């Protein structure tokens, strides 16, 4: 019995098809396949004689499923023939769920910076889960800024400093990016360095 590999990240609320692969399957008319979330039974399907070796279950992952183990178990019930119930459970696979809002990060930055001065920059995004797994960075032009990142339960705050110098006079792109799961959110502003 084997549970097919899970996606690296799964969006909360988006249907997920889980596949239990069965080998050693006789007598099939006494065989059932069970999907487990931890120790909780989520679904059960009997294996018919003409059924394939793969049994599919559909679940809708929740936030609380983040880090939860899923597994498959086959049960061969021969108690009606004076024998016993035989079981075999697959190795568990851990599910990582996430929520990333459709909004882009908020970016607080000066529009104009005088050469020789230093200004704080803040990027925030609310509504993420798990916030502590989000990757956050702030980039000025093509240079990634040294950033202090603070994680809260469902939000992230990135703080950095920009400093203008004479060689960089002109307009520069300032970007804050937050990535989680398979998605990324970006906000871009223009900052002018002048003397």
Secondary structure, DSSP 8 states (H G I E B T S, - for coil): -EE----SSEETTSEEEEEEE--S--SGGGEEEEEEETTEEEEEEE--TT--SEEEEEEE--GGGTTEEEEEEEEEE-GGGTS-EEEEE---EEE-EEB--SS--EEE--SEEETT-EEEEEEEEES-BTGGG-EEEEEETTEE---EEEE-SSEEEEEEEEE--GGG-EEEEEEEEEEETTEEEEEEEEEEEE-
